Amino acid sequence: MSARGAAALLALACAASACGSTAAPAQPALRHAVTFDADLRSARVLVAIEGGTPRALRVARPRAIEGAVALPSGAALVTDGAGLAALPPGTDAVRYTVRLAALAATRDAEFPAAGLLVDPETLLVRAADGPARRIRARLSAAGGAHVVAPWAAGGGEHDVPPSVFDARGMIAVTPTPPLRVEAGGAVFDVAVLGPRAASDADLVRWLSAAAAAALPLGGDARPRHVQALVLPVRGASEPVLFGETFYGGGPALRVLLGGAARGDELPGEWVAVHELSHLALPRVRQADAWFAEGLATYYQEVLRCRAGVFDEAELWSRLRAGFARGAPGAGRDTLRRDSELMGARHGYLRVYWSGAALALAWDVRLRSEHGRSLDDALRAAARRFPPGAPPSDVAEILAALDAWLGAPFFAPSAGAALDARAFPDVAATLRDLGADGALPRDDAPLAAVRRAIAAPPRGSR
């Protein structure tokens, strides 16, 4: 960036912070202008510093930084193990280049079939000392590319949430404009990073249906803006191969889409519903996957039935099949231990479907004994533990739910399931629901509960 460009940014920063005004000053900021080069191999960053010159600036990946200069002095800056060290007195801006290719080895940057994904933490700096400073960023790309950030829709300068430094997230740079989806009470900015058979309209219909099914689960605490990253995969045998959620900088969904998937294969598939339900539920530690993944696994089936993707008989068939896949993985260790070591042991089916079995048991007992539902409980939990907040202790969530219910229910039942080596016993529950055979039985004692689970809720407490 030229000296004239640097001066222009500093002037904009001064204007935005009302320099010389007698009004109460706003919290000082580090104001970033990030420009991605046309070849997507580097990004040029200029940071206007408010609140005085800090001793140093922290950088997530110092080895990817080159050409760092202090302004207005023009002094070269040294990068150490923590970032940019020894800023000269009077420094009111710094300029540096981030080598994006150098970030690929740590998966901080990815180069899909079209465009770029990069963790925003690797582009931004924080002050090592001095007053607390907001982080603001304006993102652009050379060559007409489009930038999609997790923290806000549209261009311009935005405040960057602190979560960008605490959780994984991705900025997308794409050759095509992002798609806009409004569904489930949220606005989605959708970056598509590669060629695919499905049309833009197909993708909008697919994500709209998934969001409408999943996000209301969080009630008023559901996210209002979601970044969606769609990565087409050539030669894939499934319409959607994989999904995950990010929280760094804002809620985000990432899915691997079969490059040859047709538009009519996408609506009603389970991956997007599963992942979006995570964004409507409280976050927990990775060791407590039984809770997060169990709920998402249970609801990926229930919510699709409620949305009319399949009928009630198919819902219970899918749940029974899932429990049958999860049960063989049980027996060696407790569910608690298997959940803590799920990644190392690859015990995904045991953990996911054990959690789903517990979710079913909760839902049935809440409806049959307390006149409430698991939907009600999760909306109450989301109000207390917002989905976008840092991960919460699952024990605290369960205690809060017991207080909401006014009885010891969630914590004791979860404790018993976590200390057991056996897969949760679902046979009696399915039999009482009349959901133990190919066709639901309306003469079962809990047939009304079974129908209520499958029906779209009319309201919630």
N, C-alpha and C positions, 0 to 999 in steps of 0.2 A: 504494500500500500504506500502511495506517495506521501510526502510531507503535507501536501495540500489536502489529501484525503484524511490524514490523521488530524489535521487542524479542523476539518469539517466535522469529524466525529466528536472532537472535544467541544466544539461549539454547540452541537446538538445536545450533548450531555449537560452542558452548562444551562442551556435553555430549558431542558426538561426538568432540571432540579432547581430552577428559579434562582440562579446565581445573582447575588446582589439584592434579593428580595428581603423585605422585613418580616415575611411570614415565617412561621415556625419551620425550620428546615426538616426535610424528609430524611429518613435513614439513608446514609450514604450507600453508594452502590459501586460494584465493579461492572462496567457496562461493556459488554463484548459485542464486537462486530465480526462475524465469522463468514468468510467467503470460501466456498469450495471451488477449487480449480476445475477447469473443464475436463481434465483427464481423471479426476477423482482420486488422484494419488497424493494430494496434499490439500491442506486448508490453511488459509492466511487469517490470522486473528489479530485484532487491535483492541486493546482493553483500556478504556478511560477509567482512571482511578479517582474516586471521590473519598473524602474523609481523611486526607493526608497520606503521605507515602509510607506504606508498610515496610517492615524490615525485609520481608521476602514474600513470594507468592507460591502457594502450593500448587503442584501439578500432579495429576494421577499417574501419568507415564512420562517422566522427564526425558527418557532416552528417545522419545519420538519427537522432541522439540528441537528445532534448529533455528539459527539466525535471530535469537532473541535480542532485542534492543530496547533500552530505556529512552523515553521521550520526555522533554525535548532535548536532552543532552546528546542523544545518539550513542551513548555508551553501550558496548556489548555486555550482555548479561550472561552469567555463568549458571548452568544447570547442575544442581547437585542431586542427591538421592531423593530430595523432597520437592524440588521445583526450581524456581528462579530465585537465586540467592543474591543478597547484598545489593538491593536497589539503591542507586545514588540518591542523596537528599534532593528534594524538589521534583522527583519523578511523578508526573501526573498521567502517564500512559506507558504501556509496553506494547511491543509488536513482536510477533513470533510466527513461525510456521510449524504446523503439525504434519509429520510424515505419516499419512494414513496407511500406507503399505506396511510400515513398521509395526502397526497395531494388529495386523492380521494374525500374528503368531500367538497372541494372547486372546484372540477372539473379541477384541475390543473393536475391530473393524472387520466387515465381511463384504465380499464383492460377489453378489449374486449374478444371475444371468443379465440383468440390466440394473445399473445404479449402484448404490452404496448404502451400507448400514454401519453406523459408528456410534459408540457409546458417548453420550454428551460429556460425561465426566472427563474424558480424555482431551476435550477441546477447551474447557473452562478452567479458570484459576480461582483460588481463594486466598484471602490475605492471611498471613501467618500470625499477625498481631494487629493491634490497633482496634478501632471501634468495629462493632458488628456491621457487616455490609451485606446488602442484598446482592444477588447475582441476577443480572439482566442480560439478555442476548437478542441480537438481531441476526438472522440467518439468511444467507443468499448463496446462489451458485452461479458460476460462469456458464456460458454456452446455452442458456435457456433452460437449464434443469430446474426441477422443483424440489423444495425442501419441506419435509413433513416432520415436525417435532412432536414429542409426546405431551408437551405442557399446554399448548393452546392451538386453537384453530386460526388459520389466516396468517398473514405476514406481519411485519412491523416488529417493534421491540417488545419483549414480554419479560415479566418476572419468571425466573426459573425456580421451581420448587426445590427445597433442600433435599428432597428424596433423590435427586439426581446423583448425590454423592454417597447415598446409602444403599441403593438398590440398582439392579441392572436395568438399563433402558437403551433405546436406540433412536437415533435420528436417521431418517431415510432421505436419500437424494435419488430422485427418479427422473428419467427422461420424459415421462408423461405426467400430466396434471393429476393430483389425487382425486379420488372419487369422494363424494359426500353422501353419507347415509345418515338419516335421522330416524331412529327407531328405539323403542324401549325406554324413552325418556332421555336419550343421549344423542349427541352428534358425533359421528365417526368421520375421521379423516383417514382415507384408505390409500395406502401406497402399494402399488402393484409393481413388483420388481422382476419382470421377465415376461416373455410371450406365453400365451395360454389360449386354449380353444374357447373357453367361456368368455362371453362378452361382458362389457361393463355392466349392462343391465342385469345379466345373470348374477354377477358378483353382488350387486346392490340388493337383489331379491334374496339371495342366500343370507347375507349378513343381516339384512333387515328382519328376516324371519327368526334367525337365531337370537338377535338382540331383543326382539319383542317377546320371545319365550323366556329368556334367562334374566335379563336385567331387572324386571319388576320384583324378582326375589329379594332384592335389597331394599325395597320400599323407597322412602325418601332419601336414604343414604346411598342409593345407586350412583355410579359415576355419571357425570353430565357431559364429559368429553372423553372420547376414547380414540387412541391412535391404533389403526389396524395395519399390519404388515403382511402382505400376501406374497409368498415366494413360490412361483410355479416350479415344478420339478419335472424334467423330461423323463419319459419312460416309466412313470409311476403307474402302479397297477390299481391304486385306489383313488377315488375322487379327492379325498383329503387324507394326508398321511400322518400329520402330527400337528400339535398346537401347544402353545405355552403363553403365559402371561408375564408381563413386565410391569414394574411399578416405579422405576427410576425416572423422575420427571413428570410422571402422570400415568394413569392406567393405560395399558397397551395390550393388544392381542397380536400374536404372530402365528400364522398358519402356513404349513407346507401344502400347497395345492397341486394336485395332479395336473400336469401341463395339458393333457389330452382330455381332462374331465369336461363333460358336456354340462350345459346349464341346467338340464333337468335332473342331473345326478346330485346337485348340491343342496337344494332346500331339504331340510329334514335330516341331513347327516348329523352325527353326534358330536364331532370334535368341537365345532364352533360353540354349540350350546354348552358343552362341558367347560370350555375355557372361559366363556363369558360369565358363567355362573360363579366362577372364582372372583370375578371383578365385582360381584354383588354381595360377597360374603366376607366376614372378617378374615384378615390374614393371620396366620400362625407360623410358628417356626417350622423349618423343613422336617424336623424330627417328629412333628405331629401331623404327618401326612395322612394318617388314618382319619383325622377330622376333616381337613380341607378336601382331600381327594375322595374320601368316602361320601361326603355330602354332594360333591360335584358329580360323582358317578351315579348316585341314586337319582339326582335331579335330571341328569342327561336323559334318562328314560321317562321319568314322570312328566317333565316339562314338554317333551315332544309329543307324548300322548295327549296332554292338555291342549296342545296347539293343533291337534288333528292330523299329525304325521302318521300315526297308526292308532288302532283301536285299543280298548281296554284289555282284550285277550292277548294282544301282542305285547302290551306293557308287561303283564305278569310273566309271559313267556320269556321276555328278555331279562327280567330280573332273576327268574329262576336259573336261566342259563348262565348269567353272570355269577351268581352264588356258587353254581357248580364248578365254574372255572377257578374261583377263588379258594374253594375249600381244600383242594389237594396241597396247597402251599402252607397250610397250617399244620401245627403239631410239633415242630422242632423247637420253637421258642415262643415266648409270649408275643401278643400283638404289639405291646409297647416296644419291645426290643426289635421286632421285625420292622416296625415303623421307623425307629431311629436309624436302622441300618438298611433301609429299603434300597437305596442306590447301590450300596456295596453288595448286597445279597441278590439284587434284581427281584425282590419279592413284591413286585408291583400288584399282581393280581390278588395276592393274599391281603395286602394292606388296603387296596382300593375297595375290594368287594366286602371285606370285613367291616370297613367303615360304612359302606352302603347298607349292609345288613343291620348295623346299629341304627342308622338313620331311619330305616323302615320301622324298626321296633319303636323308636321314639315317636315317629309319626302316628303309628297305630295306637299307642298308649295315650298320647296326648289327645287324640280325637275321641277315643272310646272311654277314657277315664276322667279327662279334664275339660272336655268341650273346647279344646284349642287344637292347633295343628303345628307341625314343624315349620310351615311357612310363617306362622305368627311368631314362633320363637326366633327364627332367623332374622326377621325384620327387627325384632327387639334387640337382638345381638348386634345387628348392623348399625342401629342408632347409637349404641354404647361403644362399639368398636368399629368405626367407619372403615369400609373396605380399602380406602386409599391410605390409611394410617400405617405406621410401622407395625411389624408383626407383634401380636399379643400373646401372652401366656394362655394356653388353652385351658389351664385350670381356672384362671380368672374368668374366662368366658363362660365356662360351665357353672361356676359359682354365681355369676351374674344371671344366667338363665334360670337357675334354681330360685334365686330371689325374685325374678320376674314371675315365675310360676307360683311361688309361695309354698314350695314343698321340695324336699330333697329328691331329685329325680335324675337330672342329667349327670351330675358328678358321680353318684354311686353306680349308676348303670355303666357309665364309661369306664370307671375304675375296674369293675368286674370284668368287662370285655378286654381291657388292656392287659390284665393280669392272667388272662386265660391263654392257653396254648391252642385250644380247639377253635375251630371256626364257629362263629355265633350260630346258635340253633334257630333256624328260620322255619323249620317244618311246621311247628305248631301254629306259628303266626300265619303262614300261608294257608294252612288248613282252616283256621278260624275265619280268615278273610274270604274263603271260597276261591282262592287263587292257586290251588295246588294241582290243578289239572288243565287240560287243553282249553276248556271253556270255563269262564267264571261261573260259580254256583250262587244263585241268589237265595238259597235256603241256608247258607252259612250264617253263624251268629253275628259276624262282623261284616256282612255283605254291604251294608250301608257305608261303613268306613272305607271299604275297598272302592266303592263307586265315588266317594267323596275325594279320595286321593287322586283318582284319575280325572276328575272334573275340574275345569277352570274355576278357581276360587271367585266367589262373588264379592268378597271383601276380606279384610284382615283386622285383627285386634291390635 
